[in-house]
């Protein structure tokens, strides 16, 4: 797990599961995770 001395154990990872179908966005999120979604109109 991440500590103040080792912050490299938590790094951004790609998630290619996002899909936009008929105006509905679905994403499969890993358990116990932080996720960032970047949306652009």
C-alpha positions as CSV (number, residue, x, y, z in Angstrom):
1,X,0.0,0.0,0.0
2,X,1.0,3.6,-0.5
3,X,2.9,5.4,2.3
4,X,4.4,8.9,2.6
5,X,7.8,7.3,1.8
6,X,6.6,5.3,-1.2
7,X,4.0,7.1,-3.2
8,X,4.8,5.1,-6.4
9,X,2.5,2.2,-5.5
10,X,-0.5,4.3,-6.6
11,X,-0.1,5.4,-10.2
12,X,-2.7,6.2,-12.9
13,X,-3.6,3.2,-15.0
14,X,-5.6,3.1,-18.2
15,X,-9.1,1.7,-18.1
16,X,-10.3,0.7,-21.6
17,X,-13.7,-0.5,-20.4
18,X,-15.5,2.8,-20.9
19,X,-18.2,2.8,-23.6
20,X,-20.7,5.3,-24.8
21,X,-23.8,3.7,-26.3
22,X,-26.9,5.7,-27.2
23,X,-25.8,8.5,-24.9
24,X,-25.2,6.3,-21.9
25,X,-21.6,6.0,-20.5
26,X,-20.7,2.7,-18.8
27,X,-17.4,2.0,-17.1
28,X,-16.3,-1.1,-15.2
29,X,-14.4,0.1,-12.1
30,X,-11.9,-2.1,-10.3
31,X,-12.7,-2.8,-6.6
32,X,-11.2,-0.4,-4.0
33,X,-9.9,2.1,-6.6
34,X,-9.8,5.8,-7.4
35,X,-11.0,6.5,-10.9
36,X,-10.9,9.6,-13.1
37,X,-13.1,10.0,-16.1
38,X,-12.3,12.8,-18.6
39,X,-15.4,13.8,-20.6
40,X,-15.4,16.2,-23.5
41,X,-18.5,17.6,-25.2
